[in-house]
Amino acid sequence: MSATVGLEIITPSELFYDGEIESLVCTTTDGEEGFLPGRLWCCKLLGDKGKARIREKDGVRKTLSIKGGYVEIRDKFVLFTEEASWTER
């Protein structure tokens, strides 16, 4: 069984996503970066236009478009972005 962590994706208008994931990959200002549960804490700026890919605890993979913001990696992952929309579900 893989380790999981809570992820919230928050836009100015809504809590876009709230669930348990195994991994998160997103476009930061440094390029594409991946995050796993139990890793070092960090805070990264997101690219003006980019993608985020999540793998949920049941193995389902989802992709979304994001616009700016930042991601905070701690005991729980929180991605704050100006806009979010699903591209693949």
LINZI-V800103 format. One record per residue. N is the residue number from 0. RES is the residue in one small letter. OMEGA is omega in whole degrees, 0 to 359 (NA if undefined). Layout:
n = <N,N>
res = <RES,RES>
omega = <OMEGA,OMEGA>
This chain:
n = <0,1,2,3,4,5,6,7,8,9,10,11,12,13,14,15,16,17,18,19,20,21,22,23,24,25,26,27,28,29,30,31,32,33,34,35,36,37,38,39,40,41,42,43,44,45,46,47,48,49,50,51,52,53,54,55,56,57,58,59,60,61,62,63,64,65,66,67,68,69,70,71,72,73,74,75,76,77,78,79,80,81,82,83,84,85,86,87,88>
res = <m,s,a,t,v,g,l,e,i,i,t,p,s,e,l,f,y,d,g,e,i,e,s,l,v,c,t,t,t,d,g,e,e,g,f,l,p,g,r,l,w,c,c,k,l,l,g,d,k,g,k,a,r,i,r,e,k,d,g,v,r,k,t,l,s,i,k,g,g,y,v,e,i,r,d,k,f,v,l,f,t,e,e,a,s,w,t,e,r>
omega = <181,175,178,179,176,176,170,172,188,172,178,184,185,166,188,183,176,182,178,182,174,180,177,174,180,180,177,178,177,183,180,181,179,182,181,177,174,179,180,177,176,175,184,174,179,177,180,175,181,181,169,177,178,171,183,185,178,178,179,179,179,179,177,173,179,181,175,179,178,177,179,182,179,176,174,177,176,179,178,182,179,180,175,176,180,174,177,178,NA>
